């Protein structure tokens, strides 16, 4: 899949819609090789990744969720060095 595109007055290149649909990303890294070739790599949107992590629901005992490590160590007979 490939198309010829042009750089506009402001130095922008538009990625054709067919390619954007296949790639499905909105953030890219632009790399220049030593041979004058430009490589465009699709990246994950870090904001979306942070949102996905924030949406993770953890299951467990809510009371024990706020117990610190020192309390657990003492409860199980741990020795402080």
N, C-alpha and C positions, 0 to 999 in steps of 0.2 A: 504494500500500500504506500503510495507516495504521490505528492502533488507539488507543483511549482507554486511558490508563494513569493511575494515581494515585500521589501522593507518599506514602510511608509515614511512620511516626512519626519516623524518623531522617533524613528529607529525601531518601530514595532513590527513584529511579524505575527500575523494571525494564523493560528493553528486551525485547519479546516474542521468543520463540525463532525465529519465522519470519523476523523482521527480522535477528536476529543471524546466522542461517545465510546469508542473502543477502549481508550486509556482510562477514562472515568476519573481523572485527577485534575486538580486546579493549581497545584504548586509543582514547579519544575526547577531542576538545577541545570544551568547552562554551562557546558564545558567546552573549551577550545583545545583541540589537539595540536600538536606541533606541525601538522600537515595542512592547517587551515580548515579543518573539518570541525563543525559545531555539533556537539552531542547534547541532546535534550533528554534529561532523565526525569520521569514522573516520580514525585515524592509523596509520602503521606502528609496530610495536613496535621501538624502537631496539635493544633487547637481541637481537631476532631478526636485525636488520640487521647488528649487530656479529658475531653468530654466522655469518651467511652470508658476510661478508667474511673471517672467520677460516678458513672452510672452502675458500677459493679456493686452488687448488694452482698454483703457478707452475712453468713448465718452463724449464730452462736449465742451463748449466754451473755446478755447485756450487762449483768452485774460483774461478771468476770472480765469483761472487755476493758474495764478501767483499773484492773489490778496491776501494779507495777512489778517489774522483774524481781526487785528485792523482797517483796512480800511472798512471791512464789518460791523463791530460793529458800527463805526462812521456813515456809510451810512444809517444804520437802526435805528439810534438814541440811540444806546446803551450807557450805562453809565459806566465809569471806576470806580471801587471801590478801 
